[in-house]
Amino acid sequence: MMSAHTPGPWHSSHTSANSWNMGVYDEAGTEVARVSVKSALYQQRRIADARLIAAAPKLLAALQAIVALDDGDNPALWPFAELFDQARAALAKSKGETT
């Protein structure tokens, strides 16, 4: 069984002043993830990747809130059924489940 993820919030920054590599860190400054950059050509893409990873705890909370809204009985929410399904699929993927 997989353990829970490191609690957020997370932030991203360069791993050192002279590095293109980006780290993602928790509030205590512990590295959660590292995005390596082998060339300046990909630096902007890797910075964007690190920022996306750093946003993961907030994205997870947003998906959980979206799914919690869906009780299946509210006709006003039926047009959003695909959105709810996408949110549930993303949550399942975050837990290592296959859909």
MARVEXBA-910270 format. One line per 3 residues: for each residue x, y, z of N, C-alpha, C. Coordinates in steps of 0.02 Angstrom, whole numbers, plus 32768, in hexadecimal, padded with zeros to 4 digits. Atoms other than C-alpha are relative to their C-alpha. Example, Ala and Ser with C-alpha at 12.3 -4.5 7.8 and 13.67 -1.06 7.14 Angstrom:
BEGIN
802D:7FC5:8000:8267:7F1F:8186:802D:803C:8000; 7FD6:7FC5:7FFD:82AC:7FCB:8165:7FD9:8037:8025;
//
This chain:
BEGIN
802A:7FC5:8000:8000:8000:8000:802C:803E:8000; 7FD9:7FC3:8006:8041:80AB:7FD0:7FF0:802F:803B; 800B:7FD1:7FCA:805A:812A:805C:7FE7:8042:7FE3;
801A:7FC0:8015:800E:81D7:8055:8039:802C:7FE7; 7FCE:7FD3:801B:8067:8260:7FF6:8017:8032:8036; 7FE6:7FCC:7FD4:80CF:82E6:804A:7FCE:803A:8002;
8031:7FCA:7FFD:8058:836C:808A:801B:8041:7FE0; 7FEF:7FBF:801E:8056:8413:802E:7FFD:8036:8035; 7FF2:7FEA:8044:806F:849B:800D:8048:7FF0:7FEC;
7FBE:800A:801D:8102:847E:7F9A:8013:803D:7FD8; 7FE8:7FCA:802C:816D:84FA:7F3B:803A:7FE6:7FD7; 7FC8:8014:802B:81EC:84EE:7EB0:8034:8037:7FFD;
7FC9:7FD0:800A:8295:8540:7E9B:803C:7FDA:7FE4; 7FC2:801F:8019:833E:8522:7E4D:8023:7FDD:803A; 7FDF:8027:7FCB:83A1:84A0:7EAE:803E:8024:801A;
7FC8:7FD5:7FEA:8434:851A:7EB6:8004:803C:7FD1; 7FFB:7FC3:8028:8464:85C4:7E73:801D:7FF4:7FBB; 7FDF:800D:8040:84CC:8579:7DE7:7FE3:7FC3:7FDC;
801D:803C:801C:8455:84ED:7DB8:7FC2:8010:7FD7; 803E:7FFC:8026:83D1:84D9:7D33:7FCB:7FD1:801F; 802F:8030:7FE2:8382:844D:7D9B:7FD0:8023:802F;
8034:7FE4:7FD4:82E1:8473:7DF7:7FEE:7FCC:8035; 8017:802B:7FCA:82AF:842C:7E9E:7FBA:8015:8015; 8041:7FF2:7FE2:8203:841F:7EEC:8007:7FEE:8049;
7FF2:8006:7FB8:8205:8436:7FA8:7FC1:800A:8029; 8038:7FF6:7FD2:818A:8427:8038:800E:803C:802C; 7FF9:7FC5:7FD4:8173:84AB:80BF:8040:7FFF:8029;
7FC3:8006:7FD7:8207:8468:8122:803F:8005:7FD5; 7FC6:7FFB:802C:8278:8477:808A:801A:7FBC:7FE9; 7FEC:8042:8016:8283:83BB:806C:7FEC:7FF6:7FB7;
800D:800A:8047:8291:838F:7FB5:7FCD:7FC8:7FF6; 8035:802F:8010:81F4:8337:7F76:800D:7FE1:7FBA; 7FF3:8017:8044:8228:832B:7EBF:8037:802C:7FE2;
7FCD:7FD9:8024:82B2:8363:7E49:7FF3:7FF7:7FB5; 8007:8000:8048:82A2:8391:7D93:8044:8014:7FE4; 7FBD:7FF4:801A:8348:8382:7D3A:7FFD:801E:7FBA;
7FFB:7FDF:8041:8377:83F0:7CA8:8046:7FF2:7FE5; 7FC0:8012:801D:8400:83B2:7C36:801A:8036:7FD1; 7FED:7FCD:8031:8400:8448:7BC2:7FD6:803F:800B;
8026:7FC1:7FFB:83CC:84FF:7BC4:7FC5:8000:7FD1; 8036:8004:8031:835E:84D3:7B2F:7FBE:7FEB:8022; 803C:801A:7FDF:82E3:847B:7BA5:7FF3:8021:8044;
8005:7FE2:7FBD:82F7:84EC:7C3D:7FBA:801A:800F; 8042:7FE4:7FF3:8251:8548:7C2B:7FCB:7FCA:8009; 8030:8037:7FFA:81F1:84A5:7C13:8008:7FDE:8044;
7FF4:8022:7FC0:8242:8457:7CAE:7FEA:802D:803A; 8019:7FD2:7FCC:821C:84F3:7D16:7FB4:7FFA:8004; 8049:8008:8000:8166:84E2:7CE1:7FEC:7FBD:801E;
800E:8042:7FE3:816B:8428:7D0D:8005:8003:804D; 7FF6:7FFC:7FB8:81AF:844F:7DBB:7FC7:8028:8020; 8037:7FD9:7FE4:8128:84D3:7DD7:7FC0:7FD7:8002;
803B:802A:8001:80A1:8458:7DA4:8003:7FCC:8038; 7FF8:8030:7FC9:80E6:83D5:7E1D:7FF4:8023:8043; 8009:7FDB:7FC1:80EC:8459:7EA7:7FB7:8010:800D;
8047:7FF2:7FF8:8034:847E:7E88:7FD6:7FC2:8011; 8024:803F:7FF7:8005:83C6:7E9F:7FD4:7FFC:803F; 802D:8005:7FC5:7FC4:83D1:7F53:7FC1:802B:7FF9;
803C:7FD6:8009:7F4F:8461:7F25:7FD3:7FE3:7FC9; 8028:8020:8034:7F18:8409:7E86:7FDB:7FC4:801B; 8020:8039:7FE0:7EF4:836D:7EEB:7FC4:8015:8029;
8037:7FE7:7FD6:7E8A:83CF:7F67:7FC6:8019:7FD5; 8034:7FE7:802C:7E2B:8423:7ED8:7FD9:7FC6:7FE1; 8023:803A:801D:7E04:837A:7E86:7FD5:7FDE:8033;
8028:801F:7FCB:7DCA:8332:7F2B:7FC1:8029:800E; 803A:7FD5:7FF5:7D56:83C9:7F43:7FCE:7FFA:7FC7; 802D:8008:803A:7D10:83B6:7E93:7FDA:7FBF:8005;
8021:8042:7FFB:7CEC:82FD:7EAC:7FCD:8000:8039; 802E:7FFF:7FC6:7C9A:8320:7F55:7FBE:8023:7FEE; 803E:7FDE:8014:7C1A:8390:7EFD:7FCF:7FD1:7FDD;
8029:802B:802A:7BD9:8302:7E92:7FDE:7FC9:8029; 8026:8035:7FDE:7B50:829F:7EE8:7FD7:7FD8:7FCE; 8024:8024:8034:7B05:8267:7E42:7FB6:8010:7FFC;
8048:7FF3:7FFE:7A57:82A5:7E71:7FED:8048:7FF0; 800F:7FB9:800D:7A66:835F:7E49:8000:800C:7FB5; 8003:7FF5:8049:7A27:837F:7D97:8028:803C:7FE8;
7FD9:7FC5:8014:7A80:8428:7D95:8049:7FEE:7FF3; 7FBA:8015:8009:7B26:83CA:7D9D:8009:7FCD:7FC8; 7FFA:8034:8033:7AFF:8348:7D18:8029:8016:7FC3;
7FD6:7FED:8039:7B4F:83B1:7C8C:804B:7FFA:800E; 7FBA:8004:7FEC:7BF2:83A2:7CED:8017:7FB8:800E; 7FF0:8047:7FF2:7BF1:82E3:7CF4:8045:7FED:7FE6;
7FBE:8011:801C:7C8A:82D7:7C82:8038:801F:802A; 7FCF:7FDF:7FD5:7CE9:8353:7CF0:800A:7FD7:8040; 7FFB:8029:7FC4:7CC1:82EA:7D8A:8025:7FBF:7FF2;
7FDD:803E:8013:7CFA:824D:7D2F:804B:800B:7FF7; 7FB9:7FF0:800A:7D9E:82A1:7CFD:8022:800C:8043; 7FE4:7FF3:7FBE:7DBA:82DB:7DB0:800B:7FBE:8025;
7FF9:8042:7FDF:7D9A:822A:7DF3:8039:7FD8:7FE1; 7FCA:8024:8021:7E11:81E1:7D71:8044:801B:8014; 7FC0:7FE2:7FEB:7E9B:825C:7DA0:800F:7FED:8048;
7FF6:8014:7FBA:7E82:8234:7E59:8016:7FB7:8003; 7FED:8046:8001:7E8C:817A:7E34:8049:7FF8:7FE9; 7FBA:8003:8019:7F2E:8195:7DD1:8030:8017:8036;
7FD4:7FE8:7FCA:7F76:81F7:7E64:800C:7FCC:8036; 7FFA:8036:7FCE:7F5B:815D:7ED0:801E:7FC1:7FE2; 7FE3:803A:8020:7FA9:80E7:7E52:7FCD:7FCE:7FE8;
8035:802D:8017:7F02:809C:7E22:7FF9:8008:7FB5; 800D:7FFC:8048:7ED8:8072:7D6F:7FB5:8007:7FF5; 8047:7FF5:8010:7E36:80A9:7D20:7FEF:7FE4:7FBC;
//
